Amino acid sequence: MVTNNYQHILVLAFAVKEINGNPLLLPNLTLGFHIYDSYFNARSTYCATVLLTSTLERFAPNYLCDHEKNLIAVIGGLDAATSFHVATILDIYKIAQVGLECVSVWFEYGTSASFLLIYGPAPVMNDKTPGLFFYQMMPKESLQNAAMLSLLLHFRWTWIGVLVMDTDNGERFLQMALSLFFQSGVCVSNIEKIPMHVGKDLENWIIKNAKLYDVVMDSTANVWLVYGESYTLAFLRGFSYVSEIRDAIRKPKGKVWILTAQMELASVLYQNTWNMEIIHGILSFTMHSHHLPGFHAFIGSHTPSSSREDGFIRDFWQHAFSCVFPNLVTGEVEGKVCTGEERLDNFLGLFLETRVTGHSYSIYNAVYAVAHALHAMSLSRLKHHVTVNDESLKTPDEMLWQLHPFLRRVSFNNSAGEQVSFDENGELVAGLDVTNWIFYSNQSFSRTKVGWIDSQAPLDQLLTIHEEAIQWHRWFNQVQPLSVCTESCPPGSSKKVKEGEQFCCYDCIPCSEGTISEQKGSMSRTPFFSADAFLFPSCSDMIDCYACVDGKYPGRNKDLCIPKDVHFLFYGVPLGITLSCFALSFSLITAMVLGMFLKHHNTPIVKANNRGLTYTLLVSLMLSFLCVLLFIGQPQKVTCLLQQTTFGIIFSVAVSCVLAKTITVIVVFMATKPGSKMRKWVGKRLSTTIVTSCSLIQAGICTVWLATSPPFPDADMHSMIQEIILECNEGSVSMFYSVLGYMGFLAIVSFIAAFFARNLPDAFNEAKFITFSMLVFCSVWLSFIPAYLSTKGKYMVAVEILAILASSAGLLGCIFFPKCYIILLRPHLNKREQLTRIK
């Protein structure tokens, strides 16, 4: 006998006694009940169910002759199998269930009804039992599945084991609940089946228990979810016996056991002395229960002598007080004699809990639900002037469905002040409690409510848990247990699922360059639900690294984003100061050369090779040096528009002047030949035409550039990892290279012309110096392109500035340094006779 289940019988008797003593509820009716034990056996359950449907105290199927004691409801189904077997028989007679294994509720001078009230899990029905009305005295299973998932996510338990009964309900649980777990990031390490019945073969039972014990202890999961029936815990308590036997071989690990609401602290007699340390700290979902006024006093007055019709009390009494009653036949006694006057309330807690359990409370509400439905039906008949004793209303066929609408609409407040009602599916509208079971060395235990599931609360507030009130298994040293396949990846790394493993098992790999993971993966403690589909957000560890938003870059450890510094080439940095000083210095030198040439403008060396072109070239070179200043400083709209176009046009003028000088030398040489037609081209008109036309072509290219896709200020977020580069975006890269290409074309033409004219027999022939200057110019700009493309940020601007300075300085030095040398240091050579003498 399972002694703790005896409370169910006492609560049933207590409820019936209260109802019969209440003149306002069923004043003209008297409720009674019969209790049959199913023995968790289909044959016994079928037999008991047939007894319910026949004349009481007689086994005559299909025959009813007792009109004073009629069956109105069956409270059956502590476990799903019992409910299914009962339903199979009741469907034949069109009698339905409410829920105890099995209890028939009847009343004198009453009627018949067809309802099954279930206070355990609902059975998995098939097409052979389609017509029964089930009234389930426990919350709907979908709520419990959501509660289990909420609890797992709350404590971040993503690696669990599952023990499930080898029944249809167990298979249904695996299909429904586990799919939710997988979708929410919870993986299952093991799914183990618990045998449906222990049976009489104790040795075989211990062997099965030992195998299951080894699987559980070897598992890396510290949390095990147990879905079973009322007697499943008796099997689980067998682990205590196995652990004691194997204590010398292996030290048992602590596990967190999560039990479903249909399970009870049940054990058979020989288990009462077993140590329950291994299941210490159980977390279970239990049905709401409240203190029932007067129930404790009722238990205290319940003795074998005062309850002679109780067929279970003698067995319970012998187990509770370790005594025996004299044999009714022989009168022989072996051991301590039970007097029947022992005080039951002195032993509450060891064999019978002091508080009303959730299952007992459900039985209490089930009896009252039937009574209130009968009361409502009686009032309805009186309203239509029909008496309950009317013989025409006593036939089962006529009364088959009359109680059903009243039971479905029943709603009342019980003696504990709690409202009881059913939803449209015949399921109790109620929540669940989260209970922590604490076991002591003297085989006693206590239960602590550490949380609850409120079905009426908003869906995102379904679970309320008080972590500080939970006592974990002593193996965990009162630290919240961790149950994951792989520890959370540290910041700066990401998950890589192991090949062939579940997604909860992974390796941690460093984030790739330019990405981060800020913190360890976390789970949402407040899951989000949507209707009956429980949609939880991703609550696993950080799945992958991610790039920082614009304006930030990854830190050294790749665990945070650091704001980027804003950079651009400005005068406050050494590079900007150096380049601007070079630009100003070269422009000043060019101005001094121009001044020198203006001062000595009548000297032969200045007048040779077109004095006007020399002045124009010097001015353009000076402006080239000064246009470098447009590239330094924070990019603005105006400076971006002027940078490339100004540089391109000025340089084109300079190179055009060099080209004009070269062509002038060639034309002058050719004009000296007798009968040459080139004499008409000698003069300023040719050089002016060359400079103007070549410069206008470059100006046209720049105009098209500005009109179609002009440069603009931009911020480069990606070229440099730690910097934001403020720069001028070219707008059109093709137009930018068109400007450079045209300038290069002029330089190449000038170089070729000067190269062929370098040996012309003319006084102070500039072609040699122009050839060398163009060689420097082309070398600089050919080197510029790869250097420009290979640098980033402000250094790109610096490369272009250096190219401008180097090419301009090359022209200035190669062309004008020899002339300045003669003007300043060899003035005696700056004479006409000297120049004409040098052939």
ABEGO torsion letter per residue (X at the ends): XBAAAAAAAAAAAAAAAAAAABAAABAABBBBBBBBBAGGBAAAAAAAAAAAABBBGBBBBGBBABAABBBABBBBGABAAAAAAAAAAAAAAGBBBAGBOBBBBBBBGBBBBBBBBBABBBBBBBAABAABBBBBABBBAAAAAAAAAAAAAAAGBABBBBBBBBBAAAAAAAAAAAAAAAAAGBBBABBBBBBABAEABAAAAAAAAAAAAAAAAABABABBBBBBBAAAAAAAAAAAAAAAAAAAABBBBBBBBBBBAABBBBBBAAAAABBAAAABGBBBBBBBBBBBBGAAAAAAABBAAABAABAAAAAAAAAAAGBBBBBAAAGBBBEBBBAGABBAAAABGAABBABBBAAAAAAAAAAAAAAAAAAAAAAAAAAAGBBAABAAAABAAAAAAAAAAAAAABBBBBAAGBBBBBBAAGBBBBBBBBBBBBBBAAGBBBBBBAEBBBAABBAAAABBBBAAABBBBAAAGGBBBBBBABBBBBBGBBBBBBBGBBAABBBBBBBBBGBBBABBBBBBABBBBBEABBBBBBABBBABBBBBBBGBBBBAAGABBBBBBBBBBBAABAAAAAAAAAAAAAAAAAAAAAAAAAAAAABAAAABGGAAAAAAAAAAAAAAAAAAAAABEBBBAAAAAAAAAAAAAAAAAAAAAAAAAAAAAAAAAAAABBGBAAAAABEAAAAAAAAAAAAAAAAAAAAAAAAABBBBBBBBAAABAABBBBBBBAGBAAAAAAAAAAAAAAAAAAAAAAAAAAABBBBGBAAAAAAAAAAAAAAAAAAAAAAAAABBEAAAAAAAAAAAAAAAAAAAAAAAAAAAAAAAABAAABBAAAAAABX
